[in-house]
C-alpha cells in the first residue's frame, strides 16, 4: 500500500514538472521573441546634460531606424536608459541594475570619460560588449577587452585647431584645463601637437570642475601675452572663460575650446560674445559622410534641431553594433566583440576602424567657428563651409 502511494506521489511530481515545463516554454519563447533590450545610463540632468542628451537622441534615432528596417535578429530593439546625473558612482549602480536586474541584451556607453572609466571594470567582469563614447585612450590598451572606442581618441581631438593656428603663424599658447580626466589627457595631446607645429605653451594651469569665476585665471593667462588661448573644457567652463575674457577686455589672436562651442547652448548663452570663437568637433551636418544627409533630415524632423557630433557618434555606435550582431547572427558577446574589432565601416561620423585592443583609429576631428550667430565649419579647408575669421576682433 505504501509502495502504491509512493508511485502515485512520484507520478504526480512528474506530471507537475511536465506541466511547469509546458508553461515555461511559452514564457521562454516570449523572452526570445521579445525586444532586444539595449541599456545605458545618460546624464539627462546637471551641467553635462546638453551633450549627453544629444547622445541619447542619437541612440533613439538609430534604434527607430533599425526597427523600421525589420529589427535585429527578427526582434525589435528597445532602449533602456536611466539618468546618472553625471555622477560616476550613480553610473556604476545603474549599470549594475542594467546588467543584473534588467538583464539587458546589449550595452551602450554613458557620456563623459569619468563615467565610462567608472563602469569599465563592471562591464568587463560581466563580459558585456560596450561601444564606448569615452575618448581617453587609457581604457583601450587591452585591460578592458569588452570595450571598444566609438569616438575619436582624445589626443587627436584638438589637432586641427592647433594646425589652423600654426597655419596663421601663431607661435604661443595659453592652456586652461579643467581638472578631470578628459581635459587633462586632451591638454597633453595639445602640448604634443603644439610642439610638432613649432608652437610653445607659455602658460598652463588647471582649475577645479566646480569653478564659476574665471577672472583671475584669464588675467594670469593674459600676462603671458599668448597668441592663442585654448581651453581643455566642457560647456559651462568654456562659456565662463569667454565671459571673463570679454569682461576684462582680454584679446588674443585666437580663442579655441573643446566641447563648449559645439553645443547650441554656447551661442545662446554668450550671444554676440560667441562670435569668433573656435571649437573642435568630430562631425558636422554638412560633411559628405555615408548617409549623413538622410541622418540630418531624420534627426531634425524627430527632435526639431540639428544634430551635433555627440548625436552623430552615438547614432553611429548603435548602427555599427547592430551590424556586428547581424554579422554573427546571435547575441554572443565574444563573437560581437570580435566582429567589432574586425569592422571597417563608413558611418555618418566618418570611417569606423579599431586597433586590436579596441582603440579608435578611423575617426578624425574638424574645426568650427561661431560666425554671425551660427556655427560654420572652417577647417580643414577641403571640408570647410566658410573661411576662418582671424585674428579675433575686439569684444
Secondary structure, DSSP 8 states (H G I E B T S, - for coil): -HHHHHHHHHHHHHHHHHHHHHHHHHHHHHHHHS-EEEEEEE--SSTTHHHHHHHHHHHHHHHHHHHHTT-BTTB-EEEEEEE-TT-HHHHHHHHHIIIIIS--SEEE--SSHHHHHHHHHHHHHHT--EEE----SGGGSSSSTTEEE-S--GGGTTHHHHHHHHHTT--EEEEEEESSHHHHHHHHHHHHHHHHTT-EEEEEEEE-TT----HHHHHHHHTTT-SEEEEE--HHHHHHHHHHHHHTT---SEEEESSGGGSHHHHHHHGGGGTT-EEEES--TT---TTHHHHHHHHHHHHSS---HHHHHHHHHHHHHHHHHHHHTS--HHHHHHHHHT-EEEETTEEEEB-TTS-B-S---EEEEEETTEEEEEESGGG-SS----S----
